[in-house]
Amino acid sequence: MKQYLGRPYVWGGRTPAAGGFDCSGLLEYAFAQVGMDMYGTAQSQYNKTKPVPEDNIKPGDFIFFSTYKPGASHVGMYVGNGQFINANSSGGTSYSSVEEWKKLYPFLGFRRI
């Protein structure tokens, strides 16, 4: 996913050909490159994963927030050191702080395939 850092946020963007990604599209595309089907919205990706206690998180785990509607509406991938990579409307595909996002939005937890 690092190769897509700096790409703009594109609502519904699911491949590099779209010019950018939305949050679930970025995860869907990245996991498809390793043969894993994570097709769908943040909520459907939430439903396809299992909870992970915060003291057991590892790079590659999903992180979910409720942003503009109830339920999982934003997803990223934890990369370690309190950071996650995601596609968001203010920074495009970028790294974000877990703690900063927890201050802004309801945190729904870490999850794993």
C-alpha positions as CSV (number, residue, x, y, z in Angstrom):
1,M,0.0,0.0,0.0
2,K,3.0,2.3,0.5
3,Q,3.3,2.7,-3.3
4,Y,-0.1,4.5,-3.3
5,L,0.8,7.1,-0.6
6,G,-0.1,10.5,-1.8
7,R,-2.8,9.3,-4.2
8,P,-6.0,11.4,-3.9
9,Y,-9.1,10.3,-2.1
10,V,-11.7,9.2,-4.7
11,W,-15.2,8.2,-3.5
12,G,-15.8,4.7,-4.8
13,G,-12.1,4.4,-6.0
14,R,-11.2,0.7,-6.0
15,T,-8.2,0.5,-8.3
16,P,-5.2,2.7,-9.2
17,A,-7.0,3.3,-12.6
18,A,-9.6,5.3,-10.7
19,G,-7.0,7.9,-9.9
20,G,-7.2,7.2,-6.2
21,F,-9.0,5.2,-3.6
22,D,-11.6,5.4,-0.9
23,C,-10.9,3.7,2.4
24,S,-12.5,0.3,1.7
25,G,-11.3,0.4,-1.9
26,L,-7.7,0.8,-0.8
27,L,-7.9,-2.2,1.5
28,E,-9.9,-4.2,-1.1
29,Y,-7.2,-3.6,-3.7
30,A,-4.2,-4.3,-1.4
31,F,-5.6,-7.6,-0.2
32,A,-6.6,-8.7,-3.7
33,Q,-2.9,-8.4,-4.6
34,V,-2.2,-11.3,-2.2
35,G,-5.2,-13.3,-3.2
36,M,-7.6,-12.3,-0.5
37,D,-11.2,-11.2,-1.2
38,M,-12.1,-8.2,0.9
39,Y,-14.5,-6.8,-1.6
40,G,-17.0,-4.3,-0.3
41,T,-17.7,-1.3,2.0
42,A,-16.1,-0.6,5.3
43,Q,-19.1,-2.3,7.0
44,S,-18.8,-5.4,4.9
45,Q,-15.1,-5.6,5.6
46,Y,-15.9,-5.3,9.3
47,N,-18.3,-8.1,9.0
48,K,-15.7,-10.3,7.2
49,T,-13.2,-9.9,10.1
50,K,-12.9,-10.9,13.7
51,P,-12.1,-8.7,16.7
52,V,-8.6,-8.4,18.0
53,P,-7.8,-7.1,21.6
54,E,-5.9,-3.9,21.4
55,D,-3.0,-5.4,23.4
56,N,-2.6,-8.0,20.6
57,I,-2.7,-5.9,17.5
58,K,-0.2,-6.5,14.7
59,P,0.7,-4.7,11.5
60,G,-1.8,-5.8,8.8
61,D,-4.8,-5.7,11.2
62,F,-7.8,-3.7,10.1
63,I,-8.9,-0.6,12.2
64,F,-12.5,0.7,12.0
65,F,-14.2,3.9,12.8
66,S,-17.7,5.3,12.6
67,T,-17.4,8.6,10.7
68,Y,-20.3,9.9,8.8
69,K,-23.0,7.3,9.6
70,P,-23.6,4.6,12.3
71,G,-21.6,1.5,12.0
72,A,-18.3,1.0,10.3
73,S,-17.8,3.8,7.7
74,H,-14.0,4.1,7.7
75,V,-11.3,1.4,7.6
76,G,-7.5,1.4,7.5
77,M,-4.7,-1.0,8.0
78,Y,-2.6,-0.8,11.2
79,V,1.1,-0.5,10.4
80,G,2.6,-0.3,13.9
81,N,3.8,2.4,16.2
82,G,0.3,3.8,16.7
83,Q,-0.1,4.5,12.9
84,F,-2.4,3.2,10.2
85,I,-2.5,3.7,6.5
86,N,-5.8,4.7,4.9
87,A,-7.5,6.7,2.2
88,N,-9.3,9.8,3.6
89,S,-10.8,12.9,2.3
90,S,-8.4,15.3,3.9
91,G,-5.1,13.5,3.2
92,G,-5.8,11.0,0.4
93,T,-3.8,7.8,0.9
94,S,-1.7,8.6,3.9
95,Y,-0.6,7.5,7.4
96,S,-2.8,8.6,10.3
97,S,-2.5,8.4,14.1
98,V,-4.7,5.9,15.8
99,E,-4.9,8.2,18.9
100,E,-5.8,11.3,16.9
101,W,-8.6,9.5,15.0
102,K,-9.9,8.1,18.3
103,K,-10.3,11.7,19.5
104,L,-12.3,12.6,16.3
105,Y,-14.5,9.6,15.7
106,P,-16.1,6.7,17.5
107,F,-13.6,3.8,17.4
108,L,-15.0,0.4,16.5
109,G,-11.8,-1.6,17.1
110,F,-9.1,-3.6,15.5
111,R,-10.0,-6.7,13.5
112,R,-8.2,-9.5,11.7
113,I,-9.1,-11.8,8.8
